[in-house]
Amino acid sequence: MLMEQKLERRFYFIAGDVLSNAVTGMAAAWLAVLLVDTSWPMLAGMAVGMLSGMGLGLLLMPAFVGLFGAMEVMLPVMLTAMLSGMVFGMAGAMQAAALQTLLLGGGSIGILVLLLTYAVDAALRGRGW
């Protein structure tokens, strides 16, 4: 009999997923705006934001993986870093953003990516939330 793999449902791991994605989203948003100037085209800002976010995600991931598990953290954290960097890289090419906007927006992207990850896992396994 094969053991079914599923995303963790215990509070410690769910809180860790939320924390790791929110922190990564905030950090990637901040880094993207730090690197991208308002004189850049949006496409260049998006590309630099995506690449810098992915690099930052790779640097932050070992801290989260050791505490909350590799397979549960890797996919959402990397996707969060990439999306947050892309969004705020494009935004940074348009106008300067306040720190509160970066933190709230990056953290929100992280939590939305986590919810999307849980929803896709549930859909692929043919069960509800």
C-alpha positions in Angstrom: 0.0 0.0 0.0 1.4 3.4 -1.0 1.4 6.1 1.6 -0.4 9.2 0.4 1.7 12.4 0.4 -0.2 15.6 1.2 0.5 19.1 2.3 1.0 19.4 6.1 -2.1 20.4 8.1 -0.6 20.9 11.6 -0.6 24.5 12.8 3.1 24.7 13.2 3.7 23.9 9.6 0.9 26.0 8.3 2.1 29.0 10.3 5.6 28.3 9.0 4.3 28.2 5.4 2.6 31.6 5.9 5.6 33.1 7.6 8.1 31.9 5.0 6.0 33.0 2.1 5.2 36.4 3.6 8.8 37.1 4.5 10.0 36.0 1.1 7.4 38.1 -0.7 8.3 41.2 1.3 12.0 40.8 0.8 11.6 40.1 -2.9 9.4 43.2 -3.3 11.9 45.4 -1.5 14.9 44.1 -3.4 13.1 44.5 -6.8 12.3 48.2 -6.0 15.8 48.7 -4.7 17.3 47.5 -8.0 14.9 48.9 -10.5 14.9 52.6 -11.3 11.8 54.6 -12.6 13.7 55.3 -15.8 13.7 51.6 -16.8 11.2 50.1 -19.1 8.6 47.9 -17.4 9.7 44.7 -19.2 13.3 45.2 -18.0 12.0 45.9 -14.5 10.0 42.8 -14.5 12.9 40.6 -15.7 15.3 42.0 -13.1 12.7 41.7 -10.4 12.0 38.1 -11.4 15.7 37.1 -11.4 16.6 39.0 -8.2 13.5 37.5 -6.5 14.5 34.0 -7.5 18.0 34.5 -6.3 16.8 35.9 -3.0 14.4 33.0 -2.7 17.3 30.6 -3.1 19.2 32.4 -0.3 16.2 32.5 2.1 15.0 29.0 1.5 17.6 27.1 3.6 16.4 28.8 6.7 12.8 27.8 6.1 13.5 24.3 4.8 15.3 23.3 8.0 12.3 24.3 10.1 9.3 23.5 8.0 10.3 20.8 5.5 11.8 20.9 2.0 9.0 19.8 -0.2 6.4 22.0 1.5 8.5 25.1 1.3 10.4 25.0 -1.9 7.7 25.5 -4.5 5.6 28.2 -2.8 8.7 30.2 -1.6 10.3 30.2 -5.1 7.0 31.1 -6.8 6.4 33.8 -4.2 9.8 35.3 -4.8 9.5 35.2 -8.5 6.0 36.8 -8.6 6.6 39.4 -6.0 9.9 40.4 -7.7 8.1 40.6 -11.1 5.2 42.7 -9.8 7.2 45.1 -7.8 10.0 45.3 -10.5 7.3 46.5 -12.9 5.9 48.8 -10.3 9.3 50.2 -9.5 9.8 51.1 -13.2 6.6 53.2 -13.0 7.0 55.0 -9.7 8.7 54.8 -6.3 6.9 52.8 -3.7 6.6 53.4 0.0 8.0 50.7 2.4 4.6 49.9 3.7 3.3 49.2 0.2 6.2 46.9 -0.4 5.7 45.0 2.8 1.9 44.7 2.5 2.0 43.9 -1.2 4.8 41.4 -1.0 3.3 39.7 2.0 0.0 39.5 0.3 1.5 37.9 -2.8 3.2 35.4 -0.6 -0.1 34.4 1.2 -2.0 34.3 -2.1 0.6 32.0 -3.6 0.4 29.7 -0.6 -3.4 29.6 -0.9 -3.1 28.8 -4.6 -0.6 26.0 -3.8 -3.0 24.4 -1.3 -5.9 24.8 -3.8 -4.0 23.1 -6.6 -2.9 20.3 -4.3 -6.5 19.7 -3.3 -7.7 19.8 -6.9 -5.0 17.4 -8.1 -5.9 15.0 -5.4 -9.6 15.2 -6.1 -10.7 16.4 -2.7 -12.0 19.6 -1.3 -10.2 21.8 1.2 
